[in-house]
Each structure stands twice: as structure tokens, then as C-alpha cells.
Amino acid sequence: MTIAVHLDRLLVERKMSLTELSERVGITIANLSILKTGKARAIRFSTLEAICRELDCQPGDLLEYVEDGEQPS
């Protein structure tokens, strides 16, 4: 089981930089980068809420459950 993170795709679609998102949600670029690369082990609901608010998306747009061996969409 893997959770795929689509932060990079959402940033491109919203024409927003990681730096801009960092400033808007009050999270360091380093922590957003860890999330973006899929290396995060957890995310606080308050962080998820702030990201979704700023990117005008739903949590399911950002996170996807992927079975082992499948490719994320």
C-alpha cells in the first residue's frame, strides 16, 4: 500500500510555486518538499486543510491510495 501525493500536479495546475504555497499556509518549504516527494510519513489535518484551502481542492485531489505494483494516476 502506498499513498501517492499529487502536490506537484496541483501546483502546476494552479500556477503556484512551492514558495508561494509555503508562505500562504505557514509551512516551511522543506516540509512541503518532503510532502511533495512522497517522503512524508504523516500529515496533520490542519496542514491538509490549509493546503486544500489555498489550492482550492479536496483531500482526494492531493492524496491517492495506490495498491502495491500499481502506478498512481
N, C-alpha and C positions, 0 to 999 in steps of 0.2 A: 504494500500500500504506500502510495506517495501522494502528497498534496502539492499540486503544481500552482505556482504563483504567477499571475499574469500582470504584474505591476508594470513591467516594461511595455507591454502592448497597450495598456490603458494610458500610460504617459504619452506614448506616440499618438494615440487617437485623440487625446485631449490637448496635444501640442504643449505639453508642460514638461519642464525639466525636473530632474530629481531634486535639484537645489531649490527650485520654487516650491515643490511639494513639501520639502523639509521645512521651509520657512512657514508655510501655511499651517502645517499640522504640529509644529514644535517638536519634531523628532530629528535626531541627528542624521546627516547624510550617510554616515557609516551604518547606522541601524537600518535605514531604508534600503541601503545597498545589500545588506545581509538578507533582508526580506526579498528583495528583487531577484537575487541569485538563487533563491530557494534554500539557503543555508540556515534560515531561522528555525528554531526548534519550537517556538511558541509565539503567539501574538496576543496582546491584551485586547479585550473588546473595545476599550476606549480608543486604542490605536486604530483598530479596524474601522470603528465608527468615524474617526477623524479623516482617515484616508478615503472612505466611501463618500463622506460629505464633500470633500474637496474635489474628488474625481467624478462626482455625481454618478455613482454606480452602486450596485448591490454587492454584498459579500461574495455571492456566487460568480460575479463578474471578475473578481480578484483571485478567488481560490477555487481550485477544482480537484476533486478526488479522482485519482488515476490508479487503476489496478496495476499490479506488477506486470511489466512487459508491454504495457500499452503506452502509446505516445499521447502526451497532452494535446488537447485541441487548440 
